[in-house]
Amino acid sequence: MATPVAAERRPRPFNDLREYLSVVKEMGHLKLVEGADGELEIGALTGMIGARRDCPVLLFDAIKGYPRGVRLLTNMLNNTERQKIIHGCPPEIGEAEAARWWNTEVKKFQPLPPVFVNDAPVKQNVKESKDVNLKLFPWARWHEKDGGGYMCATSTVTRDPASGYINVGSYRFKFIDETTCVGHLASGHHGDIISKQYWKQGKACPVAISLGQEPSILIAAGDNAAWGHCEYDYAGWLRGAPVEVTRGVYTDLPIPATAEAVLEGEIVPPKAGVAIEGPFGEMGGYYGDASPASLIKIHAVLYRDDPIIMGSPPFPNTARNLFGARGLRVRSELEALGIPGIKGVRYGGGIVVLSVEQSFPGHAMRAALGALGGTGGYHTRFVILVDEDVNPHDLNEVFEAMGSRCDPGTSLDINRRIWSSRVDPRLEPEKVEKGDYTASCAIIDATRPYHWKEHFPEKVGISPELRGAMEEKWKELLGG
Ligand SMILES: Cc1cc2nc3c(=O)[nH]c(=O)nc-3n(C[C@H](O)[C@H](O)[C@H](O)COP(=O)(O)O)c2cc1C
């Protein structure tokens, strides 16, 4: 196994999004775009430029129909150099080593709780009740078949009514009218669980939706922290200084003090009102369905002068996640379960490949079930188990193992009623209608069966000893 890369993390506590953008500008990564239309143009430009490996951050100003100064920022994170800065990754760590380096660093996580401050730039402008107008900000229609205008890179704050713990998740919201939106809080995500607890008590769920802020908060909000763990504590550790928060004016929820704009309101119980959410171009590359979602009534809008709203719409070939890679998450969850012998993990397109060095009967299956039970394995269609001599990142080797070590009659298992979501493209429409957001997953065991591993036919090859001797003797022929 490769040895961990040792290098001290160098976190950078940016005071706000603007300070981060000034660094991005110094790097030559900031591109100002004036005069674009939020109706499809901003989305298409984001997707087309985002697919370039060296894509800049796009800062849209003078957006059609909006005063100059109300800005929209996209492609902030899908560049490896920019991700390295936010994660405190020293420049000497290359892209190839970054995931391994991060796997070691992230284990050093210590919660760094937020601190309350009164001096909060986000309160420069406060509009309440009758003065609330969501049209102050551009709700772009990102993809051609989206059902409306969306905010899609939020850091959304809710409070668990039972324990009082603060959750921050990134969810998208669709514009309905001047004071109302609806959100997609996928089933099982903590914002969804929390809302339902309020509804059970016949109450609306207080919510504060930050539309743009210092980058570590968005990273933390999009990360699957465990239930009961506040993402602000993770953002604090990530940036190397506590996040500064201030009390919201309507909800009293802690909101980022230097946020660009925050919408405060309540998610009403479904019986108090719903509107259609979706379709939207989803992360998995398909449009999700359109379904009724609870109305979110906005009672206060807070924003800085000349706010910068963030957008991060999914588009093909634009996700370059060096540090939040799903394979890494599966691996750390298996390690947390104490499952030994995990030699490598690959996650891609709903398929997890696990390379396991088996040391007891049932070992490989235990790893597969662990992967399915965690958050990293969410939306997995197939778990493929391979032995330690198979590189899970080399699909030729994986296919070769499936073609030789797997007996479909005895090596396949189907798990049903697995955690999925409404926007899974393969969910039968009837299931979606019934609210049954569960799917199935196959475990393909392409390992040598543990009980006869030692007697499994040997692989043909040239041993290192023979290879060495040949290289020595036949140097000229072998070019070496
Ligand atoms: C930019 C961005 C947009 C996202 N959009 C959504 C969304 O619309 N709905 C959703 O449920 N999850 C979305 N996610 C994923 C969740 O934010 C992520 O799974 C997070 O861990 C959920 O937090 P929670 O478990 O605390 O609810 C998004 C993530 C990112 C980074």
The ligand as an SDF file (V2000), in Angstrom:
LIG
                    3D

 31 33  0  0  0  0  0  0  0  0999 V2000
  -23.7140   22.8160   -4.5010 C   0  0  0  0  0  0  0  0  0  0  0  0
  -24.4880   21.6970   -3.8770 C   0  0  0  0  0  0  0  0  0  0  0  0
  -25.8500   21.5540   -4.1320 C   0  0  0  0  0  0  0  0  0  0  0  0
  -26.5830   20.5440   -3.5230 C   0  0  0  0  0  0  0  0  0  0  0  0
  -27.9170   20.4480   -3.7570 N   0  0  0  0  0  0  0  0  0  0  0  0
  -28.6600   19.5860   -3.0300 C   0  0  0  0  0  0  0  0  0  0  0  0
  -30.0820   19.6110   -3.0960 C   0  0  0  0  0  0  0  0  0  0  0  0
  -30.6920   20.3640   -3.8420 O   0  0  0  0  0  0  0  0  0  0  0  0
  -30.7700   18.7600   -2.2930 N   0  0  0  0  0  0  0  0  0  0  0  0
  -30.1490   17.8830   -1.4450 C   0  0  0  0  0  0  0  0  0  0  0  0
  -30.8300   17.1710   -0.7110 O   0  0  0  0  0  0  0  0  0  0  0  0
  -28.8020   17.7920   -1.4030 N   0  0  0  0  0  0  0  0  0  0  0  0
  -28.0420   18.6390   -2.1560 C   0  0  0  0  0  0  0  0  0  0  0  0
  -26.6770   18.6140   -2.0680 N   0  0  0  0  0  0  0  0  0  0  0  0
  -26.0280   17.5800   -1.2620 C   0  0  0  0  0  0  0  0  0  0  0  0
  -26.1660   17.8880    0.2080 C   0  0  0  0  0  0  0  0  0  0  0  0
  -25.8270   19.2320    0.4750 O   0  0  0  0  0  0  0  0  0  0  0  0
  -25.2570   17.0080    1.0380 C   0  0  0  0  0  0  0  0  0  0  0  0
  -25.6120   15.6690    0.8600 O   0  0  0  0  0  0  0  0  0  0  0  0
  -25.2950   17.3650    2.4940 C   0  0  0  0  0  0  0  0  0  0  0  0
  -24.4870   16.4810    3.2060 O   0  0  0  0  0  0  0  0  0  0  0  0
  -26.6820   17.3480    3.0740 C   0  0  0  0  0  0  0  0  0  0  0  0
  -26.5780   17.8010    4.3940 O   0  0  0  0  0  0  0  0  0  0  0  0
  -27.4170   17.1790    5.5660 P   0  0  0  0  0  0  0  0  0  0  0  0
  -27.1720   15.7020    5.5630 O   0  0  0  0  0  0  0  0  0  0  0  0
  -26.9050   17.8820    6.7750 O   0  0  0  0  0  0  0  0  0  0  0  0
  -28.8280   17.4810    5.2720 O   0  0  0  0  0  0  0  0  0  0  0  0
  -25.9240   19.6220   -2.6710 C   0  0  0  0  0  0  0  0  0  0  0  0
  -24.5600   19.7450   -2.4200 C   0  0  0  0  0  0  0  0  0  0  0  0
  -23.8530   20.7720   -3.0140 C   0  0  0  0  0  0  0  0  0  0  0  0
  -22.3760   20.9110   -2.7050 C   0  0  0  0  0  0  0  0  0  0  0  0
  1  2  1  0
  2  3  1  0
  2 30  2  0
  3  4  2  0
  4  5  1  0
  4 28  1  0
  5  6  2  0
  6  7  1  0
  6 13  1  0
  7  8  2  0
  7  9  1  0
  9 10  1  0
 10 11  2  0
 10 12  1  0
 12 13  2  0
 13 14  1  0
 14 15  1  0
 14 28  1  0
 15 16  1  0
 16 17  1  0
 16 18  1  0
 18 19  1  0
 18 20  1  0
 20 21  1  0
 20 22  1  0
 22 23  1  0
 23 24  1  0
 24 25  2  0
 24 26  1  0
 24 27  1  0
 28 29  2  0
 29 30  1  0
 30 31  1  0
M  END
$$$$
